Amino acid sequence: MAILEKIRKRTTVLILIIGLALFAFVISGIFTGPGLGGTKVGSAVGEVNGEVISIDAFRQKMEFASGQFGDQATSTQIVNSVWDRELRSTILKQQFEALGLDIEQDQIMELIRNNPSFTQNPQFLDENGFFDETAFRNFIADLRINAPQQYNLWLENEQALVDAAKEQRYFDLIGAGVGATLKEGELEYHLANDRVDIRYVRVPYSNIPDSTISISKEEIAAYIKAHEDDFQQDASRDIRYVYFEEKASQADEAAIETAMTELLGDRMEYLEEFDSTATIPGFRNTPDVAVFLDRYSDTKYDTLYKAAAELPAQFSDTIFTLNPGEIYGPYRDGNFYRITRMMDRKPAGSVKASHILITYQGAERANPEITRTQEEAAERAEELLEEAQKADVVFAQLARDNSDGPSGPRGGDLGYFEEGIMTPKFNDFAFGNPVGTIGLVETEFGYHIVKVDDKRDLVRVANFSRLIEPSEETVNTLFTEATTFEMAVTDDKKGYAEKAAEKNYQVRPVNKLKAMDENLPGLGAQRRIVQWAFNEETEVGDVRRFDLNNGYAIAQLTATHRKGLMSVEDASVQVLPILRKQRKAEQIMSANQGKSMEEIASANGVSVASASALNAKTPTIAGAGREPVVVGTAVIMDSGVTSGLIEGESGVFKLEVTTKEVAPAMENYAPYALNLQNGLRGRVSSEVYNALKEKAEVEDNRSVFY
């Protein structure tokens, strides 16, 4: 079942079609021969340990994935998703082939027999409702002849089944070699259950200002060299940009408000076709709101009735109190200016009710498991009605305990509904009785003990709306500003920041862009800018204008970072805090060597504190934070013993164990050993794949094509 769950989670085909000759039984092979065959070798989108991933095959995967994702992802997100899956697929396939790992005929058919998408499909079932293997085989054979496109999809799904089974078997084999001994279980038990109480003194590193610690470039370089694995980086780029956003100016907004206000009242308009002047009703007085809004508004007339909660939150209280014919506005609602006219009010137009449904055998939509008769249902409903009408009864709990309806778990709550939504008798009771009424209603669904919980008015409003957008003059001015700045910084690349400051433009830096990144802070998805930054012809200092959907970005490439070991400048942000902490620890330990806890506290302006019930599994000290080395030291010490100086995470410690409580011995540590083993095996797939990926030689050419 683990394999099936994994397959169900796949949203797209993960792996290239592997030569079908590997399998003695692959469904398409049995029925139809070799199928899709090999991939056409063209330009490579990547290479994994010398194995090429052709762009042709990758594009096929992209097409399939695009259909799966729909409009929910950008093309770059789909590319990255397909690449991650192809990379995983290729790396694992190489392992399968190296080990000779194969899937037998009975295992493949077992997968199909246990996959609900096949076993619950009526066309694959026999007359007794069981999966018919022959019908399934005939279906696949028919696809190849009469529906080649669907057949190709089947080939990919089939291969995904096979490869998922291989993957599961591969990780199961590795997991079988992962275990935990009883001795390890005993250690796990004591790490979680042994407790110590301590007295301690801590000299925080913050007592020494950073400004007093001098770290040279040579020291940073030496640290990087000693920890090369921690300071590897992918190729990246640093850019900065000034964003010229196309948005309405204050003058534009004022003009929109003025234009809307002018359309509120009636006006005289010359009608050329009649050679006469006529009075044109404004929004306040027009008898045909729909026609007026069609002509002058950026939104249509919405005739639905609405509750106060469905109106713009900031203005709903005011709008809801309007009388029919009254108006409110102009007011700003998001990206629109609106004027709202009250058209109609429906008092108590929406009711909130709860019910307890008692159904019976034969009632509409009754659960087949219900066996009570209609007479028994009526009798039970009368009993519950009497109970529900008692003053101290919680109706919601009564519904949860007794209702046969789907709303039972929600306490019978049906929410708000308008007239005509519910079945007629239920509707008439809910709308015909005051709030708080509890009564019995019989419908085609059974007997309902109904409680009227609330009623609220509904209103119908007309919104005269204008989108807030920049005028043509504003757009032209913005273009001129962007172009002028672009020309200025192109001529003087080193003066980018200064020229932006002269105009009070905000310069936004974006550092460590990766080749397949897409989103830029403040701009969203801007793949073109990233591609430009990684173009071989783009040099540090180069400037380019990008036309966006709502403005312009004048971008400059400020730095390039090669793949490999970080430079001193790039790594200093990470290394400086580490080296400063080490230097501070040395100073504190040197100044306090040989002193008692009280002497250390007095000399450093701190106090001796205490902490209780510490254990190695949760190494946190109240007031000091997470301190695994300090707590680990305390746990292995004996009661009454005082430690030396300990270099911790937040400062230098000295401690004394005041109480030590060793958990009593167990007869059998198997449960702890089993939990430890299960935890280790649960990480096998991710840990093994990450190790293989780290070791693999991967050439990634995605940015060349996308």
C-alpha positions as CSV (number, residue, x, y, z in Angstrom):
1,M,0.0,0.0,0.0
2,A,3.0,2.3,0.5
3,I,3.7,2.0,-3.2
4,L,0.1,2.8,-4.1
5,E,0.1,5.9,-1.9
6,K,3.3,7.1,-3.5
7,I,1.8,6.6,-7.0
8,R,-1.4,8.5,-6.1
9,K,0.7,11.5,-5.0
10,R,2.3,11.8,-8.4
11,T,0.8,14.6,-10.4
12,T,2.9,14.1,-13.5
13,V,5.1,11.4,-15.1
14,L,8.4,11.4,-13.2
15,I,10.7,9.2,-15.3
16,L,11.7,8.7,-18.9
17,I,10.5,5.6,-20.6
18,I,13.2,3.0,-19.9
19,G,13.8,0.3,-22.4
20,L,10.9,-2.1,-22.2
21,A,13.2,-5.0,-22.8
22,L,14.2,-4.8,-19.1
23,F,10.9,-6.3,-18.1
24,A,9.6,-9.8,-18.9
25,F,6.1,-8.4,-18.2
26,V,5.2,-4.8,-18.9
27,I,1.5,-4.5,-19.9
28,S,2.1,-2.5,-23.0
29,G,4.9,-4.9,-24.0
30,I,2.7,-7.9,-23.7
31,F,-0.1,-6.4,-25.8
32,T,1.6,-4.1,-28.2
33,G,5.3,-4.2,-28.5
34,P,7.9,-1.6,-27.9
35,G,5.7,1.5,-27.7
36,L,7.4,4.9,-27.6
37,G,10.9,3.6,-28.0
38,G,13.9,5.8,-27.3
39,T,14.2,9.5,-27.2
40,K,15.5,11.7,-30.0
41,V,18.9,12.9,-29.1
42,G,19.2,16.6,-29.7
43,S,20.5,19.4,-27.4
44,A,20.8,18.3,-23.8
45,V,18.9,20.1,-21.1
46,G,21.2,18.4,-18.6
47,E,23.5,15.5,-17.9
48,V,23.7,13.3,-14.8
49,N,26.8,11.2,-14.3
50,G,27.4,11.3,-18.0
51,E,23.8,10.4,-19.0
52,V,22.2,12.9,-21.2
53,I,18.7,14.3,-20.6
54,S,17.6,15.4,-24.0
55,I,15.7,18.6,-24.6
56,D,13.2,16.7,-26.7
57,A,12.3,14.3,-24.0
58,F,12.2,17.1,-21.4
59,R,9.8,19.1,-23.6
60,Q,7.5,16.1,-23.8
61,K,7.5,16.0,-20.0
62,M,6.9,19.8,-19.9
63,E,3.8,19.4,-22.2
64,F,2.3,16.7,-20.0
65,A,3.1,18.7,-16.8
66,S,1.6,21.9,-18.2
67,G,-1.7,20.1,-18.5
68,Q,-1.5,18.8,-15.0
69,F,-0.6,22.2,-13.4
70,G,-3.0,24.2,-15.5
71,D,-2.9,27.9,-14.7
72,Q,-1.7,27.3,-11.1
73,A,2.0,27.6,-11.9
74,T,4.3,29.7,-14.1
75,S,6.3,28.1,-16.9
76,T,9.5,28.4,-14.8
77,Q,7.9,26.7,-11.8
78,I,6.9,23.8,-14.1
79,V,10.4,23.6,-15.6
80,N,11.9,23.4,-12.1
81,S,9.4,20.8,-11.0
82,V,10.0,18.6,-14.1
83,W,13.8,19.0,-13.7
84,D,13.7,18.0,-10.0
85,R,11.7,14.9,-10.9
86,E,13.9,14.0,-13.9
87,L,17.0,14.4,-11.8
88,R,15.6,12.1,-9.1
89,S,14.4,9.7,-11.7
90,T,17.8,9.5,-13.5
91,I,19.9,9.2,-10.4
92,L,17.7,6.4,-9.0
93,K,17.5,4.6,-12.4
94,Q,21.3,4.5,-12.5
95,Q,21.3,2.9,-9.1
96,F,18.6,0.4,-10.2
97,E,20.6,-0.6,-13.2
98,A,23.9,-0.8,-11.3
99,L,22.3,-3.2,-8.8
100,G,20.3,-5.2,-11.4
101,L,17.1,-4.3,-9.6
102,D,14.1,-5.5,-11.4
103,I,10.3,-5.9,-10.9
104,E,8.7,-9.3,-11.6
105,Q,5.6,-9.9,-13.6
106,D,3.4,-10.8,-10.6
107,Q,4.5,-7.6,-8.7
108,I,3.5,-5.3,-11.6
109,M,0.1,-6.9,-12.0
110,E,-0.3,-6.8,-8.2
111,L,0.2,-3.1,-8.4
112,I,-2.6,-2.8,-11.0
113,R,-4.9,-5.1,-9.0
114,N,-4.5,-2.9,-5.9
115,N,-4.8,0.5,-7.7
116,P,-8.4,1.8,-7.2
117,S,-8.3,3.7,-10.4
118,F,-8.3,0.3,-12.2
119,T,-10.1,-2.0,-9.7
120,Q,-13.0,0.5,-9.3
121,N,-13.4,1.2,-13.0
122,P,-16.6,-0.5,-14.2
123,Q,-15.1,-1.3,-17.6
124,F,-12.5,-3.6,-15.9
125,L,-15.0,-5.5,-13.7
126,D,-16.6,-8.8,-14.3
127,E,-20.3,-9.6,-13.7
128,N,-19.5,-10.2,-10.0
129,G,-17.9,-6.9,-9.6
130,F,-14.3,-8.2,-9.4
131,F,-11.3,-6.9,-11.4
132,D,-11.1,-8.7,-14.7
133,E,-7.4,-8.9,-15.9
134,T,-8.5,-10.0,-19.4
135,A,-10.8,-7.0,-19.9
136,F,-8.0,-4.8,-18.8
137,R,-5.5,-6.3,-21.3
138,N,-8.1,-6.0,-24.1
139,F,-8.7,-2.3,-23.2
140,I,-4.9,-1.5,-23.5
141,A,-4.7,-3.3,-26.8
142,D,-7.7,-1.4,-28.1
143,L,-6.1,1.9,-27.0
144,R,-3.0,1.3,-29.1
145,I,-5.0,0.7,-32.3
146,N,-7.9,3.2,-31.9
147,A,-6.6,5.9,-29.5
148,P,-2.8,6.4,-29.9
149,Q,-2.7,9.6,-27.8
150,Q,-4.4,7.9,-24.8
151,Y,-2.2,4.9,-25.4
152,N,0.9,7.1,-25.1
153,L,-0.4,8.5,-21.8
154,W,-0.9,4.9,-20.6
155,L,2.7,4.1,-21.5
156,E,3.9,6.9,-19.3
157,N,1.5,6.0,-16.4
158,E,2.5,2.4,-16.7
159,Q,6.2,3.2,-16.5
160,A,5.5,5.4,-13.5
161,L,3.9,2.4,-11.8
162,V,6.9,0.2,-12.5
163,D,9.5,2.8,-11.5
164,A,7.6,3.6,-8.3
165,A,7.6,-0.1,-7.4
166,K,11.4,-0.2,-8.1
167,E,12.0,2.9,-6.0
168,Q,10.0,1.4,-3.1
169,R,11.9,-1.9,-3.3
170,Y,15.2,-0.1,-3.5
171,F,14.6,2.0,-0.3
172,D,13.1,-1.1,1.4
173,L,16.3,-3.0,0.8
174,I,18.4,-0.2,2.3
175,G,15.9,0.3,5.1
176,A,16.2,-3.4,6.0
177,G,19.8,-2.8,6.8
178,V,19.0,0.0,9.2
179,G,18.4,-1.1,12.8
180,A,18.9,-0.3,16.4
181,T,20.2,-2.6,19.1
182,L,18.7,-3.0,22.6
183,K,21.7,-1.1,23.9
184,E,20.9,1.8,21.7
185,G,17.3,1.6,22.9
186,E,18.6,1.8,26.4
187,L,20.6,4.9,25.6
188,E,17.6,6.5,23.9
189,Y,15.5,5.7,27.0
190,H,18.0,7.4,29.3
191,L,18.6,10.4,27.1
192,A,14.8,11.1,27.2
193,N,14.2,10.3,30.9
194,D,17.3,11.0,33.0
195,R,16.9,14.4,34.6
196,V,19.4,16.9,36.3
197,D,19.0,20.0,38.3
198,I,21.8,22.6,38.1
199,R,23.1,25.8,39.5
200,Y,24.9,27.8,36.8
201,V,26.5,31.1,35.9
202,R,26.6,32.4,32.4
203,V,28.7,35.2,30.9
204,P,26.9,36.2,27.7
205,Y,28.9,36.9,24.6
206,S,26.9,40.1,24.2
207,N,28.9,41.5,27.2
208,I,31.7,42.0,24.8
209,P,30.9,44.5,22.0
210,D,31.4,43.3,18.4
211,S,33.4,46.4,17.7
212,T,36.2,45.4,20.0
213,I,36.8,42.1,18.1
214,S,39.0,42.5,15.0
215,I,38.9,39.7,12.4
216,S,41.2,39.8,9.4
217,K,40.5,38.6,5.9
218,E,43.3,36.0,6.4
219,E,41.4,34.5,9.3
220,I,38.2,34.4,7.4
221,A,40.0,32.7,4.5
222,A,41.6,30.2,6.8
223,Y,38.2,29.3,8.3
224,I,36.7,28.8,4.9
225,K,39.5,26.6,3.8
226,A,39.1,24.4,6.9
227,H,35.4,24.1,6.3
228,E,35.1,24.0,2.5
229,D,32.0,21.8,2.5
230,D,30.1,24.4,4.4
231,F,30.9,27.2,2.0
232,Q,30.1,25.8,-1.5
233,Q,27.9,28.0,-3.6
234,D,26.0,27.8,-6.9
235,A,26.6,30.3,-9.6
236,S,24.6,33.5,-8.8
237,R,24.2,37.1,-9.7
238,D,23.6,40.4,-7.8
239,I,21.5,43.1,-9.4
240,R,19.8,46.3,-8.4
241,Y,17.0,48.1,-10.0
242,V,14.8,51.2,-9.9
243,Y,11.1,50.5,-10.4
244,F,9.0,53.0,-12.2
245,E,5.5,51.9,-11.5
246,E,2.6,52.9,-13.6
247,K,0.0,54.0,-11.1
248,A,-2.5,56.8,-10.9
249,S,-1.2,60.1,-9.6
250,Q,-3.1,62.2,-7.0
251,A,-4.3,64.4,-9.9
252,D,-5.5,61.3,-11.7
253,E,-7.5,60.1,-8.7
254,A,-9.0,63.6,-8.2
255,A,-10.0,63.7,-11.8
256,I,-11.8,60.3,-11.5
257,E,-13.7,61.4,-8.4
258,T,-14.7,64.7,-10.1
259,A,-15.9,62.8,-13.3
260,M,-18.0,60.5,-11.2
261,T,-19.5,63.3,-9.1
262,E,-20.5,65.1,-12.2
263,L,-22.5,62.1,-13.3
264,L,-24.5,62.0,-10.1
265,G,-26.9,64.7,-11.0
266,D,-29.1,65.2,-14.0
267,R,-27.6,67.2,-16.9
268,M,-28.7,68.7,-20.1
269,E,-27.3,67.1,-23.3
270,Y,-27.7,68.1,-26.9
271,L,-29.0,65.2,-29.1
272,E,-27.8,65.9,-32.6
273,E,-30.1,63.3,-34.2
274,F,-33.2,65.1,-32.8
275,D,-31.7,68.6,-32.9
276,S,-32.9,69.2,-29.4
277,T,-31.7,69.3,-25.8
278,A,-32.8,66.6,-23.4
279,T,-32.4,66.0,-19.7
280,I,-30.1,63.0,-19.0
281,P,-30.8,61.5,-15.6
282,G,-27.7,61.1,-13.4
283,F,-26.9,58.1,-11.2
284,R,-28.9,59.5,-8.3
285,N,-32.2,59.6,-10.3
286,T,-31.8,57.3,-13.3
287,P,-34.8,54.9,-13.5
288,D,-32.7,52.3,-15.3
289,V,-29.6,51.7,-13.3
290,A,-28.5,48.7,-15.4
291,V,-28.3,50.9,-18.6
292,F,-26.6,53.7,-16.8
293,L,-23.9,51.4,-15.4
294,D,-23.4,49.7,-18.7
295,R,-22.6,53.1,-20.2
296,Y,-20.6,54.8,-17.5
297,S,-19.3,52.2,-15.0
298,D,-16.4,49.8,-15.1
299,T,-18.6,47.2,-13.3
300,K,-22.0,45.8,-14.2
301,Y,-25.2,46.0,-12.1
302,D,-25.2,43.1,-9.5
303,T,-28.9,42.4,-8.7
304,L,-28.2,39.9,-5.9
305,Y,-29.3,40.7,-2.4
306,K,-26.4,40.9,0.1
307,A,-25.9,40.9,3.8
308,A,-23.8,43.6,5.6
309,A,-20.8,41.2,5.7
310,E,-20.8,41.0,1.9
311,L,-20.4,44.7,1.5
312,P,-17.0,46.5,1.6
313,A,-15.9,46.0,5.3
314,Q,-14.8,49.6,5.9
315,F,-18.1,51.1,4.6
316,S,-20.6,48.4,5.3
317,D,-22.1,50.0,8.4
318,T,-22.8,53.2,6.6
319,I,-24.1,51.7,3.3
320,F,-26.3,49.2,5.2
321,T,-28.2,52.1,6.9
322,L,-29.1,53.8,3.6
323,N,-32.7,54.1,2.6
324,P,-33.8,53.1,-0.9
325,G,-32.7,55.8,-3.3
326,E,-30.0,57.2,-1.1
327,I,-26.3,57.2,-2.2
328,Y,-22.9,57.0,-0.5
329,G,-19.6,58.0,-2.1
330,P,-17.4,58.5,-3.9
331,Y,-15.2,56.2,-1.7
332,R,-12.1,54.1,-2.5
333,D,-12.6,50.4,-2.4
334,G,-9.3,48.6,-3.4
335,N,-8.5,49.7,-7.0
336,F,-11.8,51.3,-7.6
337,Y,-13.7,54.5,-6.7
338,R,-17.3,53.7,-6.1
339,I,-20.6,55.4,-5.5
340,T,-23.2,53.2,-4.0
341,R,-27.0,53.6,-4.4
342,M,-29.4,51.7,-2.2
343,M,-32.0,50.0,-4.4
344,D,-34.0,47.8,-2.1
345,R,-34.1,46.2,1.4
346,K,-35.4,42.8,2.3
347,P,-36.1,42.7,6.0
348,A,-35.2,39.3,7.5
349,G,-34.2,38.2,4.1
350,S,-31.8,35.6,5.4
351,V,-32.3,33.1,8.2
352,K,-29.8,31.1,10.2
353,A,-31.2,27.8,11.5
354,S,-30.1,24.5,13.0
355,H,-31.9,21.2,12.9
356,I,-31.9,17.6,14.1
357,L,-33.0,15.3,11.3
358,I,-34.6,12.0,12.2
359,T,-35.0,10.0,9.1
360,Y,-36.5,6.6,8.4
361,Q,-36.3,3.7,6.0
362,G,-37.7,4.9,2.6
363,A,-37.3,8.6,3.2
364,E,-35.5,10.6,0.5
365,R,-31.7,10.4,0.6
366,A,-31.9,8.3,3.8
367,N,-28.8,6.4,4.8
368,P,-29.3,2.7,3.7
369,E,-28.3,1.7,7.2
370,I,-31.3,3.4,8.7
371,T,-33.9,0.7,9.6
372,R,-36.4,2.6,11.8
373,T,-40.0,2.9,10.4
374,Q,-41.7,6.2,9.8
375,E,-43.8,5.8,12.9
376,E,-40.7,5.1,15.0
377,A,-39.0,8.2,13.5
378,A,-42.0,10.4,14.3
379,E,-42.1,9.1,17.9
380,R,-38.3,9.7,18.3
381,A,-38.7,13.2,16.9
382,E,-41.4,14.1,19.4
383,E,-39.2,13.0,22.2
384,L,-36.3,15.1,20.9
385,L,-38.5,18.1,20.4
386,E,-39.6,18.0,24.1
387,E,-35.9,17.6,25.1
388,A,-34.8,20.5,22.8
389,Q,-37.4,22.9,24.3
390,K,-36.0,22.5,27.8
391,A,-34.3,25.7,29.0
392,D,-31.0,24.1,30.0
393,V,-30.5,22.0,26.9
394,V,-27.7,22.8,24.5
395,F,-29.3,22.3,21.1
396,A,-26.0,21.9,19.2
397,Q,-25.0,19.0,21.5
398,L,-28.4,17.4,21.1
399,A,-27.9,17.6,17.3
400,R,-24.4,16.1,17.4
401,D,-25.7,13.2,19.5
402,N,-28.9,12.5,17.6
403,S,-29.1,14.0,14.1
404,D,-29.1,11.7,11.0
405,G,-28.2,14.6,8.7
406,P,-24.8,15.6,7.4
407,S,-25.0,18.8,9.6
408,G,-25.0,16.7,12.8
409,P,-21.3,16.9,13.5
410,R,-21.6,20.7,13.2
411,G,-24.3,20.8,15.8
412,G,-27.0,20.9,13.2
413,D,-25.9,24.3,11.9
414,L,-27.2,25.0,8.4
415,G,-25.8,28.5,8.3
416,Y,-27.6,31.4,6.6
417,F,-29.9,30.8,3.7
418,E,-32.4,32.9,1.7
419,E,-36.0,32.2,1.0
420,G,-36.6,29.4,-1.5
421,I,-33.4,27.5,-0.8
422,M,-34.8,24.9,1.6
423,T,-37.6,22.5,0.9
424,P,-41.0,24.3,1.2
425,K,-42.2,23.2,4.7
426,F,-38.8,23.8,6.2
427,N,-38.5,27.2,4.5
428,D,-42.0,28.3,5.7
429,F,-41.1,27.4,9.3
430,A,-37.8,29.1,9.3
431,F,-39.0,32.4,7.7
432,G,-42.4,32.3,9.5
433,N,-41.3,32.1,13.1
434,P,-39.2,34.5,15.3
435,V,-35.7,33.9,16.4
436,G,-35.4,31.3,19.2
437,T,-38.4,29.3,18.0
438,I,-38.0,25.5,18.2
439,G,-40.5,23.3,16.4
440,L,-41.1,20.1,14.5
441,V,-41.3,20.0,10.7
442,E,-42.0,16.9,8.5
443,T,-40.5,16.9,5.0
444,E,-39.6,14.3,2.4
445,F,-36.3,13.8,4.2
446,G,-37.8,12.9,7.5
447,Y,-38.6,14.8,10.7
448,H,-36.8,18.0,11.6
449,I,-36.5,19.5,15.0
450,V,-35.8,23.1,13.8
451,K,-34.3,26.0,15.8
452,V,-34.4,29.5,14.3
453,D,-31.0,30.9,15.3
454,D,-30.9,34.3,13.7
455,K,-32.4,36.6,11.0
456,R,-30.7,39.4,9.1
457,D,-31.8,42.0,6.5
458,L,-30.5,41.8,3.0
459,V,-30.0,44.8,0.7
460,R,-29.6,45.2,-3.1
461,V,-27.2,48.0,-4.1
462,A,-26.0,49.4,-7.3
463,N,-22.3,50.3,-7.5
464,F,-21.1,53.0,-9.9
465,S,-17.4,52.1,-10.2
466,R,-14.3,53.5,-11.9
467,L,-11.0,51.7,-12.0
468,I,-8.2,53.8,-10.6
469,E,-5.6,53.9,-13.3
470,P,-3.0,56.3,-14.6
471,S,-4.0,58.8,-17.2
472,E,-2.2,59.0,-20.6
473,E,-0.3,62.0,-19.4
474,T,0.9,60.2,-16.3
475,V,2.0,57.2,-18.4
476,N,3.9,59.4,-20.8
477,T,5.6,61.2,-18.0
478,L,6.7,58.0,-16.4
479,F,8.1,56.7,-19.6
480,T,10.1,59.9,-20.0
481,E,11.5,59.6,-16.5
482,A,12.4,55.9,-16.9
483,T,14.1,56.5,-20.3
484,T,16.0,59.6,-19.0
485,F,17.3,57.6,-16.0
486,E,18.2,54.7,-18.2
487,M,20.3,56.9,-20.5
488,A,22.0,58.6,-17.6
489,V,23.1,55.4,-15.9
490,T,24.1,53.8,-19.1
491,D,26.5,56.6,-19.8
492,D,27.7,56.6,-16.2
493,K,27.4,53.1,-14.9
494,K,29.4,53.8,-11.7
495,G,27.0,56.7,-10.9
496,Y,23.9,54.5,-10.7
497,A,23.2,55.0,-7.0
498,E,24.1,58.7,-7.0
499,K,21.9,59.5,-10.0
500,A,19.0,57.6,-8.4
501,A,19.5,59.5,-5.1
502,E,19.4,62.8,-7.0
503,K,15.9,62.0,-8.2
504,N,14.8,60.3,-4.9
505,Y,14.4,57.0,-6.7
506,Q,14.5,53.9,-4.5
507,V,17.3,51.5,-5.5
508,R,16.4,47.9,-4.6
509,P,19.2,45.3,-4.4
510,V,18.6,41.6,-5.1
511,N,21.5,39.4,-4.2
512,K,22.4,35.8,-5.0
513,L,20.0,35.2,-7.9
514,K,20.2,31.6,-9.1
515,A,20.1,30.8,-12.8
516,M,16.6,29.3,-12.6
517,D,15.1,31.9,-10.2
518,E,12.1,33.8,-11.4
519,N,10.6,36.0,-8.6
520,L,12.2,39.3,-7.7
521,P,11.2,41.1,-4.5
522,G,8.9,44.0,-5.4
523,L,8.4,42.9,-9.0
524,G,7.1,39.3,-8.8
525,A,7.8,36.9,-11.7
526,Q,10.4,38.5,-14.0
527,R,12.3,35.7,-15.7
528,R,13.6,38.0,-18.4
529,I,15.6,40.0,-15.9
530,V,17.2,36.8,-14.5
531,Q,18.1,35.5,-18.0
532,W,19.7,38.9,-18.9
533,A,21.8,38.8,-15.7
534,F,23.1,35.3,-16.6
535,N,23.7,36.1,-20.2
536,E,27.4,35.6,-21.0
537,E,27.4,38.9,-22.8
538,T,26.1,40.8,-19.8
539,E,29.0,42.4,-17.8
540,V,29.1,43.8,-14.3
541,G,27.9,47.4,-14.5
542,D,25.7,46.9,-17.5
543,V,22.3,48.5,-17.4
544,R,19.0,47.5,-19.2
545,R,15.4,48.7,-19.2
546,F,12.7,46.1,-18.9
547,D,9.1,46.9,-19.9
548,L,6.8,45.4,-17.3
549,N,3.0,45.0,-17.3
550,N,2.7,48.0,-15.0
551,G,5.8,50.0,-15.5
552,Y,9.5,49.8,-16.1
553,A,12.5,48.4,-14.2
554,I,16.0,49.9,-14.9
555,A,18.3,47.1,-13.8
556,Q,22.0,46.9,-13.3
557,L,24.2,43.8,-12.9
558,T,26.4,44.5,-9.8
559,A,28.2,41.2,-9.2
560,T,28.7,37.7,-10.5
561,H,29.5,34.7,-8.3
562,R,31.0,31.5,-9.7
563,K,30.1,28.1,-8.7
564,G,32.4,26.6,-6.1
565,L,34.0,27.8,-2.9
566,M,32.8,31.2,-1.7
567,S,35.1,34.2,-1.8
568,V,36.1,35.8,1.5
569,E,33.7,38.7,0.7
570,D,30.7,36.3,0.1
571,A,31.4,34.2,3.1
572,S,32.2,36.9,5.6
573,V,28.5,37.4,6.5
574,Q,28.5,33.8,7.8
575,V,32.0,33.5,9.1
576,L,32.4,36.8,11.0
577,P,29.8,35.9,13.7
578,I,31.4,32.4,14.2
579,L,34.9,33.8,14.6
580,R,33.7,36.7,16.8
581,K,32.0,34.2,19.1
582,Q,35.1,32.1,19.3
583,R,37.3,35.1,20.2
584,K,34.8,36.3,22.8
585,A,34.7,32.8,24.3
586,E,38.5,32.8,24.5
587,Q,38.5,36.1,26.3
588,I,35.8,35.2,28.8
589,M,37.4,31.8,29.6
590,S,40.8,33.4,30.0
591,A,39.6,36.1,32.3
592,N,37.5,33.7,34.5
593,Q,39.8,30.6,34.6
594,G,39.9,29.1,38.2
595,K,37.2,31.3,39.6
596,S,34.1,30.0,41.5
597,M,30.6,30.6,40.1
598,E,30.1,33.4,42.6
599,E,33.4,35.1,41.7
600,I,32.5,34.8,38.0
601,A,29.0,36.3,38.6
602,S,30.5,39.2,40.7
603,A,33.3,40.0,38.2
604,N,30.9,40.0,35.1
605,G,27.8,41.6,36.5
606,V,25.6,38.5,36.2
607,S,24.0,36.3,38.8
608,V,24.0,32.6,39.7
609,A,20.8,31.0,38.4
610,S,19.3,27.5,38.6
611,A,17.5,25.2,36.1
612,S,15.6,22.0,36.9
613,A,14.6,18.8,35.1
614,L,17.0,19.2,32.2
615,N,17.4,16.2,29.8
616,A,19.6,15.6,26.8
617,K,16.6,15.2,24.3
618,T,15.4,18.7,25.0
619,P,18.6,20.6,25.8
620,T,17.0,24.0,26.7
621,I,17.8,26.1,29.7
622,A,15.2,28.6,30.9
623,G,16.5,32.1,30.4
624,A,19.5,30.9,28.2
625,G,17.9,29.1,25.3
626,R,19.0,26.0,23.5
627,E,22.4,24.8,24.9
628,P,23.1,21.2,23.8
629,V,26.8,21.1,24.9
630,V,26.0,22.6,28.3
631,V,23.1,20.3,29.0
632,G,25.0,17.3,27.6
633,T,27.8,18.0,29.9
634,A,25.5,18.3,32.9
635,V,23.7,15.0,32.1
636,I,27.0,13.0,32.3
637,M,28.2,14.6,35.5
638,D,27.6,13.2,39.0
639,S,25.5,15.0,41.6
640,G,27.5,17.6,43.6
641,V,30.2,18.0,40.9
642,T,31.1,21.4,39.5
643,S,32.2,21.7,35.9
644,G,34.9,23.8,34.3
645,L,34.2,26.6,31.9
646,I,32.0,25.5,29.0
647,E,31.7,27.3,25.7
648,G,28.0,27.4,25.0
649,E,25.8,28.8,22.3
650,S,24.9,32.1,24.0
651,G,27.8,32.5,26.4
652,V,30.4,30.8,28.6
653,F,28.9,28.6,31.4
654,K,30.1,27.1,34.6
655,L,27.7,24.8,36.4
656,E,27.1,22.5,39.4
657,V,24.8,19.5,39.3
658,T,22.6,19.8,42.4
659,T,20.4,16.8,41.8
660,K,20.6,13.9,39.4
661,E,17.7,11.6,38.7
662,V,18.5,8.5,36.7
663,A,15.4,6.8,35.2
664,P,14.7,3.3,36.6
665,A,16.0,0.4,34.6
666,M,13.5,-1.4,32.3
667,E,13.3,-5.1,31.8
668,N,13.2,-4.6,28.0
669,Y,14.3,-1.7,25.9
670,A,12.8,-3.1,22.7
671,P,10.1,-0.4,22.4
672,Y,12.7,2.3,22.5
673,A,15.0,0.4,20.1
674,L,12.0,-0.1,17.7
675,N,11.0,3.6,17.8
676,L,14.6,4.5,17.1
677,Q,14.8,2.1,14.2
678,N,11.5,3.3,12.7
679,G,12.7,6.9,12.9
680,L,15.9,6.0,11.1
681,R,14.1,4.0,8.4
682,G,11.6,6.8,7.9
683,R,14.5,9.0,6.8
684,V,16.0,6.5,4.5
685,S,14.5,7.7,1.2
686,S,15.3,11.4,1.7
687,E,18.7,10.8,3.2
688,V,19.8,8.3,0.6
689,Y,18.6,10.4,-2.3
690,N,20.2,13.5,-1.0
691,A,23.5,11.7,-0.6
692,L,23.3,10.3,-4.1
693,K,22.4,13.8,-5.5
694,E,25.3,15.4,-3.7
695,K,27.7,12.8,-5.1
696,A,26.3,13.0,-8.6
697,E,28.0,15.0,-11.4
698,V,25.2,17.1,-12.7
699,E,25.3,19.5,-15.6
700,D,22.3,21.8,-15.6
701,N,21.5,23.6,-18.9
702,R,17.9,24.7,-18.1
703,S,18.7,28.3,-18.2
704,V,19.9,28.0,-21.8
705,F,16.5,26.9,-22.9
706,Y,14.2,28.5,-20.4
